[in-house]
């Protein structure tokens, strides 16, 4: 891990946090280190009001448990305030342009977090805003979750470089964010999906280019056993995300052979750890024996959403 330094802090100040690919390996290490430091301070009861008097506007077009609570509590612990903004309560829900909304909110707030469907909305909001914008989730990317995941892996394994993560399931926003982060951080990653559910091809090519610089490997395949072989981490997500409910039955058939269970886990390293971004559907993408087993670290991941997001906010909003 890189040592926290003033130069790195300066490079992050005022930046948007939209996708992990926008950041260097050193910047991601800095954020992970900062998250760990803030976590230690919180556990020790040490006040760390880095954002005293500042306000984060939180726009939600998708419902949430972990995102809303972790951002709101995180701002409170940093000495600031999180303001919940439902899209139904904003003029943006009645046709006001994203640009006008961004310009207006920039006059009131110190930062904006948005959790929505189309990634273009986050990009447009960032273009229109004069304050930092954080991607709380889009259909393309979930960078806050991925950063918390890499923090969790580092805490459990003591390193990131050279480890192998196997992602089993839909080539969705989590697959995108994890593969982009892994490539930047020197982790190897294998993604196994049914045919037709692979990650975005442009992002795969961009990720492979980044992987070539760090020595990591990205493999896309259709065989869960191949992907899981000798893996340090097994990761999965729901088969049908929010907005895909009408595809549930179709996806259950397509993903029937992609459940993470004890039989599949035998192909991983004996000390593998299981991860899931939650919410989970036990008995679908993962068996109860795995997700509730001794090697599952899903709630460590969930907790680290708080600390990783505090690091993001502290770095770009202070």
N, C-alpha and C positions, 0 to 999 in steps of 0.2 A: 504494500500500500504506500501511496505517496504521502509525504508529510504535508499537513495543512500549511499553506503559505499565503502571504498577502497578495502576491502576484496572481495566484489562481483565484482568490476571492474577488479581485478587481475584474478579472476576465469574465466572471459570471454575473456581476452586478448589472441589473437592468435587462437581462436576457429573457427571452421567452423560453418555456419548457414544453416543446411540442412533440419531439421525437428524440429518442436516444442517439440516433445517427447524427444529430446536430452537434454532438459534444465529443471532445477528444477523450482518449483513454485516461489521460491525466485528470481531466475535469470530472469524469465519472468516478474515479478513485477519490477525488477530493470530496465529492458529494457523499459517497459511502462513508468515508472517514468522519465527515461532519455529522452524518446521521448517527453513527456509533457514539460519537462524543456527546451529542445532545441526548441520546438515550441514557448514557451514563449519568449525565447531569440530572435528568428527570428522575431516575431511580434513586439518586442520592438526595433528592429534595433540594437541589441547588437551583436557585432562580436564574433564568436565562432569558430575560425580556429583550431579546434582540430586535423585535419588531414593536416595541412599545409605542402605542398611539397610532399604529397603522391598521388599515382595514382591507380585508380580502373579500371581494364580491364573488359569490359562488353560484353560477348559473347551472341549473339542472333541467335538462330535457329528458334525461333517463333517471329512473329511480335508483336509489343507492342505500346501502348500509354502511360499508366500510369507508367509502369516499367521503360522504357527508360528515360522518362522526369524526373521522381522523383529521380532516381539514379544519373543522370547526374547533375541535379540542386542541389541535396543533397551534392554531392562531392564538388561542387563549393562553396556552403555555408559553408562547413566545412574547406575550404581553400585548398582543393585538386583538382584533375582533374579526370573526368570520360572519358575513352577512349572507343568509340563504336567499337566493333569488330564483323562484320557480318561473319557468318560461311562460306559464299561464298567467303570471302576475305582471310580467314585463310587456312593454309595448312591442317588443320583438315578436311576441306571440300573436300580435294583431297586425303584423305587416311592416313594422318599422325596420329599416335596413340594418344589417349587421354593422355597417360602417357608422351610421348615426348612433347606434347603441354603444359601440366601442368608444367613439369620441365623447359621448356624454358621460359614460361611466368613468372614463379616464380623468374627468374633472372632479370626481367624488372619491375615488378609491386609490389604493396603492398597488393593487394587483387584482387580476381576475382569474378565476378557475372556472372552466366550463366542462360539463359532462354531457355529450350529445351523440348524435348518430353520424352524420356526414362529417368527414375530416375537413372538408373545405370550409365549414363554418368556423372551425378553430383557426384555420389559416387566415380567413377573412377578418376574424375578430382581432387577431394579432396584428394584421396590417393596419387596421383602423385605430388600434389603441396606442396610446403613448406611455402605457404602463405595462409591466410584465404580464403575460398571459400563460396560464398553465393548462395543459391538456389533461383533464381528469378522466377521460376515456372518449374515444371515437371508435367507429367501426373499423378503422385502419390501425389504430395504435393505442396502447395503454402503458405509456412510459412510467407513470408513477408506480404502478404495480410492479413493473419489471425492475425498477431501481430498488424497491423494497425487497424483491426476490434475490437480487444479487447481494444486497447487504446481508440477507439471511444466510445465503450460501457461504459467504465469507466468514460469518460468525461461526458457522457449524464446521466448516472444512479448513479454515485458516488460510485459504488461498482461493483464487479464481482461475488463474492461468493453468492450462493443461487439463482442467476437469472436463468431463463430458456430461452434457445434459441431453436427455432423450425426451422429446415432446411428442406425445401420442394424442392424435385427435384432429380437430378442425384447424386448418391453416388460417386462423383468424387474427384479430388484433393482438392477442397474447403471443401467438407464434411469431408475429412480426416483431414485436418489441423485444422478446427474448432473444431472437436470432440476431437482431441488430446490436443489442447490448453485448451478447456473447462474443460477437466478432470484434467489437471494440476492445473488450476486456481480455481477449486471448483464451476464451473457453471454446471447446469443441461442442458442436450441436448437431444432433440428428433429429429430423422431423419426419414422423410417419403419419400419413393421412390416406384416406381412401382416394381413389382416382377421381379427379374433379373437384377436390377440396384442398388442393395445394395452396401454399402461401402465394401472395402477389408476386408475379414473375419479375417485375421491375425491382421490387425490394429485395428479392433473392439475389439478383445480379449485383445490386449495390452492396448487399451484405457480403457476398463472396469477394468483392473487391476490397472491402475493409478487412476481411479475414486474411487475405493474402498479405496484408501489411503487418498483422500481429501474429501470424503463424497458426491461427485457429482454422478449424475445418467445419464446413456446413454441408450436411448431406440431407437431401430430400428423397424419401423413399415411400413405398406403400406396404412395407412389412414391419409391423411393430417389433417383432423379435430382432430383426436386423438393427433397428434403431436403438433398442434397449441394451443390446450386447455391450457388456463392460461399462455401463453407464454409472456415474456417481450420483446423478439426480434423475428421477423420473418425474415428469410434469404432465398434467393433463388439464383440460378445461371442459365445460359443458359442451354437448354436441350441438345444441341449438341456443344461440345467444339471444338477448333481447332484440325483438324485431324479427326473429326467425321462427316464432312460435308455430306458424302455419306449416313449417317444414319439419316439425317434430317427428312425425311418423316416418317420413321419407328418410330423415337423417338417422333414425334408430336402425333402419334396415342397412343403410350404407356403412354405419359405424359399428355394426354388430360384432365384428372381430377385432375391435380396437379398444376394448375395455382393459384398463389397467387392473390386473388381479394378481393373486399369488403365483399363478402359473407363469405369467409374463415376467413378473419381477425376478424369477429365478435366473433370467438371462443377464440381469444387471450385477454389479459388484455386490458382495455380501453386505457391505456397509452403506448401500445406496440409501438415499433419503427421498421421500415422496413429497411433492409439492402440488398445490392446487390453488388457484387465485380466488376461489369461492364466488358465489354460492355453488355448492356441489349437489349432484343428484346421485346419491348412493344407489348402487345396483345398475346404474347406466354406464357412465364413463369410467367409474372406479368402483371396485368392490368395497364393502364395509371393512373387510379384513385388512385392506391396504390403507385406506384413508384414516381409519381409526386405530391402526397398528402402531407399534413402537417406533417405526422408522418414518412416520408421518410428521412433518413439521409445518402443517398448514396454519396453525394458530400463531406460530412464530412469524410466519409471513404476514398474517393479518395484523399482528401488533406492529410490525415494522413499517406498515403503511404510514402510521403516525410519525415515526421517527424519520423516515426517508422524505416524507413530504415537508416536515419541519425543516430539514436540511435544504430542500429545494427553495422553500419560501425565504428562509434566512439568507440564502446565497443570492437570490435574484431580487429580493425586495428590500434588503437592508441598506 
